Amino acid sequence: MDYGLLVIGIAFLLVAYLVAVKKQTWLLAGFNEKMIKNKSLLGTVTGGNFFLPVGLLVVVNSFIEYPYELTVLIIAMLILLTIVYVIINRRLLD
């Protein structure tokens, strides 16, 4: 069991809750607030479609040891990040 991954996974789940449920979009850095049409939907998309699956994946991977674990985590994060990026650019930007 990897306690470092468990702590990181729990942190991702906490951020997912704060962004998706509590709509704390100030936690998201690197976007222009004036260009976003719907900040509530932004919180739902990023919290529910990126932070929640990544947090769950990291928590599960903290309990299971297998070869190329880090590579699988990085590829999964990049795929989820790309999906969220496309959704935000197509639906939420002016």
C-alpha positions as CSV (number, residue, x, y, z in Angstrom):
1,M,0.0,0.0,0.0
2,D,1.4,3.4,-1.0
3,Y,0.3,6.0,1.5
4,G,1.6,8.9,-0.6
5,L,-0.7,8.0,-3.5
6,L,-3.6,7.5,-1.0
7,V,-3.1,11.1,0.4
8,I,-2.9,12.5,-3.2
9,G,-6.0,10.6,-4.2
10,I,-7.9,11.9,-1.2
11,A,-6.7,15.5,-2.0
12,F,-8.1,15.0,-5.6
13,L,-11.4,13.8,-4.2
14,L,-11.6,16.8,-1.8
15,V,-10.9,19.2,-4.7
16,A,-13.5,17.4,-6.8
17,Y,-16.1,17.9,-4.1
18,L,-15.2,21.6,-3.6
19,V,-15.3,22.3,-7.3
20,A,-18.2,20.2,-8.5
21,V,-20.6,20.4,-5.5
22,K,-19.6,23.7,-3.7
23,K,-18.8,25.5,-7.0
24,Q,-15.5,26.8,-5.7
25,T,-14.1,27.7,-9.2
26,W,-11.4,29.9,-7.6
27,L,-9.5,26.7,-7.0
28,L,-9.1,26.3,-10.8
29,A,-6.1,28.3,-12.1
30,G,-5.3,29.2,-15.6
31,F,-8.6,30.3,-17.1
32,N,-10.0,33.7,-18.0
33,E,-13.1,34.2,-15.9
34,K,-14.5,36.8,-18.3
35,M,-14.5,34.2,-21.2
36,I,-16.5,31.5,-19.3
37,K,-20.2,31.6,-19.9
38,N,-21.4,29.4,-17.1
39,K,-19.1,29.0,-14.0
40,S,-21.4,26.5,-12.4
41,L,-21.1,24.2,-15.4
42,L,-17.3,24.7,-15.4
43,G,-17.2,23.5,-11.8
44,T,-19.4,20.5,-12.7
45,V,-17.3,19.5,-15.8
46,T,-13.9,19.9,-14.2
47,G,-14.8,18.5,-10.8
48,G,-17.0,15.6,-12.0
49,N,-15.1,14.7,-15.2
50,F,-11.5,15.2,-14.2
51,F,-10.8,15.5,-10.5
52,L,-13.3,12.8,-9.4
53,P,-12.1,10.0,-11.8
54,V,-8.5,10.9,-11.2
55,G,-9.0,10.8,-7.5
56,L,-10.7,7.5,-7.5
57,L,-8.0,6.1,-9.9
58,V,-5.2,7.2,-7.6
59,V,-6.9,5.9,-4.5
60,V,-7.5,2.5,-6.1
61,N,-3.9,2.5,-7.4
62,S,-2.6,3.1,-3.9
63,F,-3.9,-0.3,-2.8
64,I,-2.8,-2.2,-5.9
65,E,0.8,-2.7,-7.1
66,Y,1.4,-3.7,-10.7
67,P,4.1,-3.0,-13.4
68,Y,4.0,0.3,-15.2
69,E,1.7,1.8,-12.6
70,L,3.0,5.4,-13.0
71,T,2.7,5.2,-16.8
72,V,-0.9,4.1,-16.6
73,L,-1.7,6.9,-14.2
74,I,-0.1,9.5,-16.4
75,I,-1.8,8.3,-19.5
76,A,-5.2,8.2,-17.8
77,M,-4.7,11.7,-16.4
78,L,-3.7,13.0,-19.9
79,I,-6.7,11.4,-21.5
80,L,-9.1,12.8,-18.9
81,L,-7.5,16.2,-19.1
82,T,-7.8,16.3,-22.9
83,I,-11.5,15.3,-22.8
84,V,-12.3,18.1,-20.2
85,Y,-10.3,20.6,-22.2
86,V,-12.3,19.8,-25.4
87,I,-15.6,20.0,-23.5
88,I,-14.7,23.4,-22.0
89,N,-13.5,24.9,-25.3
90,R,-16.6,23.7,-27.2
91,R,-19.3,24.5,-24.6
92,L,-18.1,27.1,-22.2
93,L,-16.0,29.6,-24.0
94,D,-17.5,32.7,-25.7
